[in-house]
Amino acid sequence: MRDLLLPFTRCHARPASFEYAAWLSAQFDAPLTALYLVQPFLGGPAFDSPAAIADAIDYLLQQRRAAGEGGTAFAEWARSRGLDGFRWQSAEAPFAATIAAAADWHDLVVLEADESNECMDVAALGQIVLTSRRPCLIVRSDAVFAPPRRIAVAWNASAECIRALRSALGLLLRADEVVLLGDAAPGRRRGSVEPPGGIAGYLRGKGVPLAVSRQRIDPDDAGASLAQAAAAAGADLLVMGAYGHNRFSEWMLGGATRYLLQHCPLPLFLQH
């Protein structure tokens, strides 16, 4: 985990996603790129009066000023967190598509989840996760940052799950304890090939502090079951594969992934 990307649209806000990104940057000695994306109003019925149009233009100009001036404030914040490897970038471009392209130059994308912000709601986050080709760490806007000490891994031997687990290995090695959620027995998923000794043997061979107990998941209600199992395990981070597909040119999340993005209070480490 050598390069971190922190995209955002609120220039001067510092939610828990920022604290998570700073912690990761320090832990992995990884440069942190702050990417501020100006999002202009698109117009429509709400902007059919001169006063409303003037407000929209003023808002856009404020964002553009923030893009030019925000780097200084971000640098002060980053140094206050003990960071020296950081960069500031800004652009006026579509949020999800720009992040998906920028992610190619980074190892992890750290995102805020906020249903009141259309750039951070489930639809936008889902598009980013499913198209970025990189793992995404998603932290709710109302969260309070805490280093991930007990990490839950949702395991079903899928390709998405394997990619997420391998991308998260650095975090798993730094945890006090890791617990598997789901079926840890080898060969249970059609077409899957598990490592010798199964997933538990693989993780222990890597030095991951794996807990003995495992939580079973209800496949008929996987999202809620995963959220409940992670809470019961006392986890402060959930690692899982993100599932979805492209239907009629729109990226659609799987049910469990969508449920967790909407309802799970834990930070989510997701990879498609």
C-alpha positions, 0 to 999 in steps of 0.5 A: 500500500504505497499510494493513497487517494483521498477524494472529496467535495467539501474543501474545509471539512475533515471527517473521519475519512481524513483521519483514516487516510492520515493514519494509513499514510503514517502506518504504511509510509504512503504518500497521500494525494488529496483530490478536491473535485469542484462539482457545479450545479447542473441546472434544472427546474430548481434554477429557473429564476435569476436569484437561484441562478445567481446563487448557483454561480456564486456557489461554483465560484466559491468552490473554485476559490477553495480549489486554489486556496485549499491546498494551504489549509490541507497542508497545515492539517496534514503536518499536524498529523505528522505527515510529510508525504502528501499532495494537493490536486483539484479539478472541475470534473465528474466525481465518480468517473474522475476518481475511477481514472485517478485510482489507477495511480494509487493503491487505495481510495479512501472515501466518505459515505454521506447520503446528504451528498450526491457525490458520496451517496450509495449510488456514487460510491457503488459506481466508484467501487465497481469501476475503480479497479482498486480497493476502496475504504469507505468511512461514514461521515458521522463516524469517529476514527479509531485504528482498526484493531479487530478486523472482520473478513467476509469470506466466500472464496469468490474472486472479489473476496480474494482480491479484497483480502489480499489487498487488505493484508497489510491492515490484517497484519497490523490488527490485534485479531482477525475474524472470518465471517462466512464459510471457511471450509475449502472448496465450498464455492463452485469454481473456486480454488483455495490455497493449501490448508484453506483460507485459515491456513493461508492467513496464519501462514502470512502471520495474520492473527486469526481468531479461532471462532468463526461467524456463520452468515445467512445467505438469504439475508447476507447484508444484514447477517454480515453487519450483525456478525461483524458487530457481534465480533466487536469488529471495527473494520469489515473487509469484503468483496464488492459485488455488482454488474453493469446493466444498461450502462449503469453500474448496479450493486449487489444486494449485500454490498448495497445494504452494508453501504447503507446500514453498516456503521463500520468502515468498509474495505471493499474491492470488486 
